[in-house]
Amino acid sequence: MSEPFKHRPLPILTPDQVGELKPSLADVIEYRKSGLSLNWIIGCPLECAYCVRQLFDNFEMKAPRRLMSDEEAVVQLVEHPYFQPHRTPIQLLNRATDPMLPAVKPHLFEVLRSLDARGMTNHVLVITRWRVEPEDCDVLNSFRNLRLTVLVTHSGIDNEAIEPVDSNVAAESLRTLHEHAERYRTVLYWRPIVPGLNDSDAHLERARELSAHAHATVFTGLFFRQEIAAYYEANGLPMPYDHTARRKILPEAAEQRVLDFLHTPEHLSAPWGALFRKTSCAVAYAHGEADYNGHFGIQELCDICPREQVELCKSAGVKPDLTRVTEDARVLGATGPVEVTDRAIIVEGLDEPPRYYLQHGYGYQCHDRDKPHHYHQHGRAPIGWPARNGTPQR
């Protein structure tokens, strides 16, 4: 396995250079819903207009650079207070670069090797839209312990001002990964779906064809924060929505269009992949496991899942004990009453990281009482979904 690791290491930023970064970018670990996210390399030349790098004020940083050595990054991850060996899902390089860029992927492989050598069996998610070659698949297949999933981002957006990278690159990578998969799994990450931009019949048919080259498919909408909207406006790009939002935007009509096209009886009997609304659901299905994010409690999410997966999640779902959950939540700083419903743990006073820690620890959804997940909205932004009184939400 030595050949893929012969490379000129990326330079490491000096402490002064790191000090000039936005603090949230300089912090290499962020707890996100799909796991602890390790981002020790920043800088990307791909220039997708909607990239979350806009949020970190480093969109103009095109050349990848390391914030620390690969081994130091691993140590910070496994010693993080929220890291639980064999349980906490991990994401690598999903915030500030693409992990399969030629200069980046040797460092990705080193971190994967280090985690695997420690005997970790955690889920590890790697998200890319760049080129993956058969020799890369050999490396990915070499890890014996990690439950590794490569998610290939494909949107089909053909407006080069919004997405300069040809979607055929991702499509070819998906086929290569699926063809050579042995120990890892491959997921078609169909995103972002934006009404009027990439939801034509041709776009939907393309996604349906590609789903045959993945162990599962997950579809989702667009993160459209204020920083991204400002970039669109400054560069004269067509605004996808009139408002920004904290959560991903995928209007109800757009979701229904996807389901009407891809989730027909004909589709389910054809050789196309299973379709999911949530990333962890697709990853868990690909590995033959119950969803580690505990979405089974949100029953309306499950109506498109394969029957055998629903039964698997149902058998694994255990409603947590309120006393124990309350004790754990209080240690993390929760205020106010703690509630355990058939859908989720409900807490107050906890930011996202401790909520996700509880969620992954119990395998059960954990929601903030002040930021509720509305029925049938699937935790998405309210834009394009009906309000409870029947009037549209903007």
Backbone hydrogen bonds, N-H to C=O, Kabsch-Sander energy under -0.5 kcal/mol:
donor,donor_aa,acceptor,acceptor_aa,energy
5,F,2,S,-1.5
6,K,3,E,-1.9
7,H,5,F,-1.0
13,L,66,R,-3.0
18,V,14,T,-2.7
19,G,15,P,-2.1
20,E,16,D,-0.8
20,E,17,Q,-0.7
21,L,18,V,-1.5
25,L,22,K,-1.7
26,A,22,K,-1.9
27,D,23,P,-1.5
28,V,26,A,-0.7
30,E,37,S,-2.1
32,R,30,E,-0.8
32,R,35,G,-2.5
35,G,32,R,-2.3
36,L,89,P,-2.3
37,S,30,E,-3.5
38,L,36,L,-0.6
38,L,91,Q,-3.0
39,N,28,V,-3.2
39,N,37,S,-0.6
42,I,65,R,-2.7
43,G,96,A,-2.1
44,C,61,M,-2.1
49,A,162,I,-3.0
51,C,48,C,-1.9
54,Q,51,C,-1.8
55,L,52,V,-1.7
56,F,53,R,-1.4
57,D,54,Q,-0.9
58,N,53,R,-1.3
61,M,58,N,-1.7
62,K,60,E,-1.1
65,R,42,I,-2.6
66,R,11,P,-2.8
67,L,40,W,-3.0
68,M,40,W,-0.7
73,A,69,S,-1.9
74,V,70,D,-1.9
75,V,71,E,-2.3
76,Q,72,E,-2.5
77,L,73,A,-1.9
78,V,74,V,-2.7
79,E,75,V,-1.8
80,H,77,L,-1.4
83,F,80,H,-1.8
87,R,84,Q,-2.1
88,T,84,Q,-2.3
90,I,123,H,-2.6
91,Q,36,L,-2.8
92,L,125,L,-2.1
93,L,38,L,-2.9
93,L,91,Q,-0.5
101,L,98,D,-1.7
104,V,101,L,-1.4
105,K,101,L,-2.8
107,H,104,V,-1.2
108,L,104,V,-1.8
109,F,105,K,-2.8
110,E,106,P,-1.7
111,V,107,H,-2.1
112,L,108,L,-2.4
113,R,109,F,-2.7
114,S,110,E,-2.4
115,L,111,V,-2.5
116,D,112,L,-2.7
117,A,113,R,-2.6
118,R,114,S,-1.1
119,G,116,D,-1.8
120,M,115,L,-1.6
124,V,147,R,-2.5
125,L,90,I,-3.2
126,V,149,T,-2.5
127,I,92,L,-0.6
128,T,151,L,-2.5
136,D,133,E,-0.9
137,C,133,E,-1.6
138,D,134,P,-1.6
139,V,135,E,-1.4
140,L,136,D,-2.5
141,N,137,C,-2.3
142,S,138,D,-0.5
142,S,139,V,-1.4
143,F,140,L,-0.7
147,R,122,N,-2.0
148,L,146,L,-1.1
149,T,124,V,-2.6
150,V,185,R,-2.8
151,L,126,V,-3.0
151,L,149,T,-0.6
152,V,150,V,-0.6
152,V,187,V,-2.6
153,T,128,T,-2.7
153,T,151,L,-0.7
154,H,189,Y,-2.2
160,E,158,D,-0.9
162,I,159,N,-1.5
163,E,159,N,-2.7
169,V,166,D,-2.0
170,A,166,D,-0.6
171,A,167,S,-2.2
172,E,168,N,-2.3
173,S,169,V,-2.0
174,L,170,A,-2.6
175,R,171,A,-2.0
176,T,172,E,-2.4
177,L,173,S,-2.9
178,H,174,L,-2.5
179,E,175,R,-2.4
180,H,176,T,-1.7
181,A,177,L,-0.8
181,A,178,H,-0.6
185,R,148,L,-1.9
187,V,150,V,-2.2
188,L,216,A,-2.4
189,Y,152,V,-2.5
189,Y,187,V,-0.8
190,W,188,L,-1.1
190,W,218,V,-2.3
191,R,154,H,-1.1
191,R,189,Y,-1.1
193,I,220,T,-2.1
194,V,192,P,-0.6
197,L,194,V,-2.3
198,N,194,V,-1.8
204,L,200,S,-2.6
205,E,201,D,-2.6
206,R,202,A,-2.0
207,A,203,H,-2.1
208,R,204,L,-2.2
209,E,205,E,-2.2
210,L,206,R,-2.3
211,S,207,A,-1.9
212,A,209,E,-1.2
213,H,210,L,-2.5
214,A,211,S,-1.0
215,H,186,T,-2.8
216,A,186,T,-0.7
217,T,274,A,-2.6
218,V,188,L,-2.5
219,F,276,F,-1.8
220,T,190,W,-1.8
222,L,249,I,-2.1
224,F,222,L,-0.7
229,A,225,R,-2.5
230,A,226,Q,-2.3
231,Y,227,E,-1.5
232,Y,228,I,-2.3
233,E,229,A,-2.5
234,A,230,A,-2.5
235,N,231,Y,-1.6
236,G,233,E,-1.3
237,L,232,Y,-2.7
245,A,224,F,-1.6
249,I,222,L,-2.7
250,L,248,K,-0.6
252,E,384,G,-1.6
255,E,251,P,-2.3
256,Q,252,E,-2.6
257,R,253,A,-1.9
258,V,254,A,-1.9
259,L,255,E,-2.5
260,D,256,Q,-2.9
261,F,257,R,-1.6
262,L,258,V,-2.9
263,H,259,L,-2.4
268,L,264,T,-2.3
269,S,265,P,-1.3
270,A,266,E,-0.6
270,A,267,H,-1.0
272,W,267,H,-0.6
272,W,270,A,-1.4
276,F,217,T,-2.2
282,A,278,K,-1.8
283,V,279,T,-2.5
284,A,280,S,-2.7
285,Y,281,C,-2.3
286,A,282,A,-2.3
287,H,283,V,-1.3
288,G,285,Y,-1.4
289,E,284,A,-3.0
294,G,291,D,-1.2
297,G,294,G,-1.0
298,I,295,H,-1.9
299,Q,297,G,-1.5
301,L,298,I,-2.6
302,C,298,I,-0.5
302,C,299,Q,-1.4
304,I,301,L,-0.7
305,C,302,C,-1.3
309,Q,306,P,-0.7
310,V,306,P,-2.0
311,E,307,R,-2.2
312,L,308,E,-1.7
313,C,309,Q,-2.6
314,K,310,V,-2.4
315,S,311,E,-2.4
316,A,312,L,-1.5
317,G,313,C,-1.5
325,V,321,D,-2.6
326,T,322,L,-2.8
327,E,323,T,-2.1
328,D,324,R,-2.4
329,A,325,V,-2.9
330,R,326,T,-2.4
331,V,327,E,-1.8
332,L,328,D,-1.5
333,G,329,A,-0.6
333,G,330,R,-1.0
334,A,329,A,-2.8
335,T,348,E,-2.4
339,E,346,I,-2.3
341,T,339,E,-0.5
341,T,344,A,-2.8
345,I,365,Q,-3.3
346,I,339,E,-3.3
347,V,345,I,-0.5
347,V,367,H,-2.5
348,E,335,T,-0.6
355,R,351,D,-1.5
356,Y,352,E,-2.9
357,Y,353,P,-2.1
358,L,354,P,-2.0
359,Q,355,R,-2.5
360,H,356,Y,-2.9
361,G,357,Y,-2.0
362,Y,358,L,-2.4
363,G,359,Q,-1.5
364,Y,359,Q,-1.4
365,Q,294,G,-1.0
367,H,345,I,-3.3
369,R,347,V,-2.8
371,K,368,D,-1.5
374,H,372,P,-0.8
377,Q,374,H,-2.0
378,H,374,H,-0.7
380,R,377,Q,-1.3
381,A,248,K,-3.1
384,G,393,Q,-1.8
385,W,382,P,-2.2
387,A,391,T,-3.6
390,G,387,A,-2.0
393,Q,385,W,-1.8
